[in-house]
């Protein structure tokens, strides 16, 4: 607990050292936080037939782990295959009796594992996600041997799905736009890809928790999260991975994010505090009510912080709302209710330190953005599980939530633009076309609400 005298003394000592060493201390804090989360590098190995959502899960899991401060990277074997074989012709490439193709695929796996090694040993990575089918024990033994030689932990994530509707939707929504099928008709893509799946089925050996694989660490995700089987979780980070995968539900919903209406402290340029809405802020609350009614969001859940400016904004909607203390604005400690000019004059050294590393900087007696991310983790889990939700929050809080959904780095997070009187609509798409390499499965709409009167 940071409330005991020993912790306060430690914080004071770290602050004093930080004033001497500046950015080096913040860098050390970032590295030690990642080390705290993982005690050794881990390779997450995806398993499953094509069109089972492995890449979808890989990207979401990687985004989450990076957001909580664990350096993570996806290594997609399909990318390596396309580099080795420039032009894909047909499913024949994936036949188990196509010896030439089998050799190419094995070489691609070895090249990918070489890059995994470089990432985990030379580039500061903590977790590598090996995104491939990995459907045979032979391939999985190769990965296990590779990891054992380098003292990496291995955690398998197997996606099992026999729901034909889910498989068909995935093939049509994702694979049709795959680089493997440029300018081909949807019908021919479906035919070829289903035959590709059949090629994998011939040699597929699912994880066997009762006999062959009972000593391995893994989770089986069955029919897109309808049920799970978890086996031999080894450490804290693996438990975090399991918890996250059990919370990402594939369903259609939208998340609406906005700040509270303008407050009196916004007008005065003060940070923190528990101010009430200004005249303009009250107009925004009315405009937000009109927005909700216009879009027919009758099933909308509304969440606020426990601070008056978010509650006042929500009350105008005339619908039930939930107050979350963890949605409160970042705690500015001794700087609460000050303007930035006053902070610079009163605490010039603190003001300078904050400029050096805004993400890791912690206000004396308050919080850092890094602290805020950890505080908001339960909110992310609930947003992944819920239906349509409107979150009325604060600038720093909205930055943290947006950084998760937009896959932004810790360096970028504190500078994300979150203007007042603006609503962001985020719509996760279960197996939608990946139109942006860093933002898979997400549609974004921005609404600037006009204030009448």
N, C-alpha and C positions, 0 to 999 in steps of 0.2 A: 504494500500500500504506500502511496506517495504522501499519506498524511502523517506518518510517524517521523520522529525527529531525525532518525538515521537517514531516511530517504531524503528529507529536506536538506540535510547536510551534504548528501551526495549530489543533489541537484545544484546546490550552491557551488560546490567544488567544480562540477562539470561546467557551470556557467562561467566561473572564473578562468578555467582552462580554455574555454571556447573564446573568451575575449583575447587570449594570448595567441591561440593557434588558428582562429577563424575557420575557414572552409575545411581545413584538414580534420577538425573535430567532427564537423557535420558529415564528412565522407566516412569517417570511422563509425559514426553512429549508424549510418545506412548499412555499412557492411556487417556490423555486429548484429543489427536487427535481422538481417537475412540469415546469419549464422544461428541466431536464436531460434528461428523458425525451422531450420533443417540442420541436423547434426552430420549429414554426409550427402553428397550429390545423389539425386534420385532420377532414374529413367522410368517414365510412365509409358507403358507399352500398350497401345490400342490393339484390340483383337475383334474380328468380326467380318462377316461377308460384306461385299460392296452394298451400298445403299442402306446402311444401318445407322447412319448418323455419326460415324466415328470422327469425321473431320469437324462436324458441328460441335461435338463435345470437346474435341481437342482445342478448338479455338476459344470456346467459352471458358474452359478450365484454365487455359493459359492466360486469358485476359484477367480472370479472377485472381490467380496466383501473383501475377505482376502487380495487380492493384493492392494486394495486402503486403507487398514488399518482398516477394520471393522471385528473383530473376528467373524467368521461364521462357522457353522458346520451343516452337513446334518444328519438327523435321518431318515433312510430308513426303513419303516415298514416291508418290505420283509425280511430284515435281522433278525428282531425280530421274525417274523413268523417262519423262518427256525430254529431259536434257540428253539422255543417252540414245533415245529413239525419237528422232525429230517428228516423224509422221506416223500416227496411229492408223492402222488399216482396219483391223477387225478383232473380234473376240478370240481368234486363233492364237493371238499372242499370249493368252492366259491359259491355254491348254496345258495340262500337267505333262503331256507327252511331247511338247514342243521344247526339245532340249536346248536349242540355241537361245530361245526366249527365257527359259528358266535360268540359264547361266547369266544372261543380261540382268535379270531381276535380282539375282543373288549379288552380283557386282554392285548394283545400285544400292542394295541394303548395306553392303560393306562401306561404300563411300559415305552414305548417310551416317553410319555409326562412327566413322572417322570424324565427321563434323560434330557429332554429339560429343565425342571425346574432347575436341578442341574447345567447344563451348563450355563444358563443365570443368576443364582443367586449366584453360588459358584465358578464357574470356569472362570469368566471374559468374558464370551461370550456376544455378543451384538445382534446377529441374529441367530435363529435356523430355519432350513429349514425342515419342516415336510413332507417328501416325501412318499406319499401314494395316493391311489385313492380318498379317501374322497368324495365319490360320492353321499352320502345321506345328507340331511339337519340335520338329527339326529346326524351324526358323526361330522358335522361342528359345530353344536350347542354345542356339548361336548367340542370341542377345544376352541370355543369362551368363554364358561363359565370358562374353565381352565385359559385362558389368562386374563379374566376380574378380577378374584380373585387375580391375581398377578400383575395387572397393566401393562401387556404386550400389545403391539399393535399387530394387526393381519392384514396380507396382503395376499390375496388369488391370486394364479396364476393357472388359468384353461386352460388346453390345449384341444381344440376342433378340431377334425380332422375326416372328412368323405371321405378322399382321399384313396381309396383302395390300390393304389400302395405304398403310404407312409406307411400305416399300415402293408402291407405284407412285405415290406422291413425291417421294424423294427422288426417284429416277426422273420423273418428268420435270420437277422444279429445279433440280440441281444439275443432273447429268446432261440434260439437253443443252445446257450452256457451258458444259465442260470443254476445255481446250482439246479434248480427244475428238470432239464432234463438231468441227467448224462447218457451218453452212450445210448441215444435214437435216432432213425432215424428222420431225418428232417421232413418227412411226418407226422409221429405220433405226433411230437412236434407241428407242425402247426395245426393239427386237434384238439389236446387237448387245445391249447392256444386260438384258435378261439372260442371254446366252453366256455372257461373261460371268454372271453370278453362278450359273450352272457349272462352269469350269472350276470355280473355287469350291463348290459343294462337294465335288468328287474327292478332294483331299482334306476337307475341313475336319479338324479335330478340336472340338470345343474344350474349354477348360473342364477338368474332371475333379471336382472338390472332394470326392469320396476316395479316389485311388491315386491316379498318377500325379495330380496337382495339389494334393491336400496340404503340402508344405509351402506353397507359394502364397504371396500376398496379392489379393485381387478383389475386385468387385465385378459382379455380373449385373448389367443393366438390362432388364427383361421387358420387351415390348414398350420401349420409350418411357421407362420409369414406372410402369404399373407395378412392378415388384423388383426386388434386388436380392442378391446373395453376396454376402461379404465374408471374406476368409483371411484370417491371420494379418490383421492390420498391425504394422510394425512400430509406427511412431506417430508423433503429433501431426506432422504434415500429411501423412497418409490418412489420418482421421479427418483432417480438414477437407481433403479431396473427396472422401466418401460422403461427408456431410453436404458438401456443395453439390455433388452429382445427384444426391437424393432430393435436392431442393429445386433443381432446374426442371420444371415441368413444361412440356411442349404443348402449348395451347395458345389460342389467339387472344391477345389482350393488348391494351395500350397503357403506357405510363405517362402521366402529365406532370411536369415539373415546373414550378414557378416560385419566385420569391414572394414574400408578403408585400402588401402595398407599401408605398413610401411611408416611412415613419418620421416623427419629429426629429429624431437623431440623424436620420439620413439628410434632412434639410440642413442641420447644423454641422454635418460632417463628423459626427461622433461615432465611435465603434462600440459594439456590444450593448450592454444595458437591456432594459425592458421597456422601451418607449412605446407609445401608442401611435396609431396611424395619423398622418397629416391629412389635410383636406384632399390632396391628390391621391393619397393612399386609400382613402375611403371611396373615391371615385373608381379606383381600380377594383376594389372589392365588388362594387356594383357591376362593373364591366365583366368581371370573372363570372358572376352569376349569369349574365347574359350569354357568355361563351358556353357555359355548361348546358344551359337550356337550348341554345341554338344547335349544339351538336348532339342533343338527345341522349345525354349520358346519365340515364336514369339509374343504372346499376353501379354508378361510380362510388368507390370508397374514397374518403377524404382524410388525409393525415396532416396534422400540424405539429409544431413543437409545443412546448409549454410556455412560450413567451407571448405576450399580449398581442404583438403586431401580427403574428400568424393566426392567432385565434380570432381576432377581429376580422381578418380577411375571410376566414372560413365561415363565420357566423352569418355573413351577408348571403351566403349560398342557400340558407334555409334547409340544409340537409344534415343528418348526423355526421359527426367527425370524431376522429380519434386523436388524442394528444399523446405524443411521444417525447419523453424527455431527451432521448438520444438524438432527436432532431434539432435540439437547441443549437444556437449559433456557437462557433468556436469561442472558447473561454479566453479572453484577452488578459486575464489575471489582473495585475496592478494597473494595466492600461485600459481597463474597462471604462467606458463613457468618456474617454479622451478623444480629441482630434489628433490626426497624425502630426500636425505642427507642434502640439503640446507634448506628444510622445518624444519627438525629436529633440525638443528643448530639455525635457525632464530626464529622459533616458537615452542620451545620444549614442552610447555604446550598444544598447539593445537595438536601437533603430538601425544602426549599421549592420549588426549581426543578422537581423531579419532580411536585409537586402542581399546578404551573401548567400543565403540558402533558405528561401521562404518556406519550403516544404518541411524541413526538419527543425526549423527554428521554433522554440517553445517560449511563449510569453512567460515572464517570471510569475509563478503562481497560477499559470494558465495552461493552455494546450498548444500543440503544434498541429499542422495539417496531418502529419503522420498519426498523431494521437486520434485525430478526428476520423480518419479512415478506419482505424480499429474500432472506434465507437460505433460507426455506422454499418459495420458488417451485418448485424442482424436485420437492418433495414433492407440491404441488398437481398438477403435470403428471402425475406417476405415479399419483396417486389418480384422475385423470380417465381414465387408460388401463386401469387394473387391474380385476380382478374384486373379490371380497369381501376387504376388508382390515380388520384390527384395528390401530389405531395406539395404542400405549401410550406416552404422552408426559408433558409437564409443563404446569403451569398456563398460563404465558405462551405456550407453543407451541400448546396447545389453543385458547387465545383467538384466536390468529392464524388457525388453520385454520377455526375456527367462523365467524370474521368473513367469510372468503371464502364459505363455503357459505350463510351467513345474510344476506349482503349488508349487513354492518354498516359504519358509517363509522369512520374513524380515531379520531374522538372517542369512539365507543362501545366500540371494540375492547378497550382495556385494562381495561374494567369488566365484561366478559362473565362470567357466573357459570359456573364450571367446578369443581363440588365434587368432593372425593375420593370414591372408591368408587361412582362413577356412570358408566354406559355410555350414550353417545349413539349411536343408530343413524340414519344419514342414508341415504336411498334416493333417488338421482336417478331421475326418471321421464322417459323420452325425450321423449314428446309428451303428457305427462299434462295433465289439466285444471288450469288455473291457479287455485288456490283462494285464493292470497294474491298481491297485485300485486307485492310485492317478493321473493317466494320462489317463482318459477315452477319447476315440475319438481323438487320436492323434498318427500319425506315425512320426518317427524322423529318418532322414538320415544325416550323417556328411560327408562332402567332403573336404579333404585336397588337395588344388590345387598345383601341382608341378610348380615351377618357372623355366622356361627355360633360358639358357644363363648364 
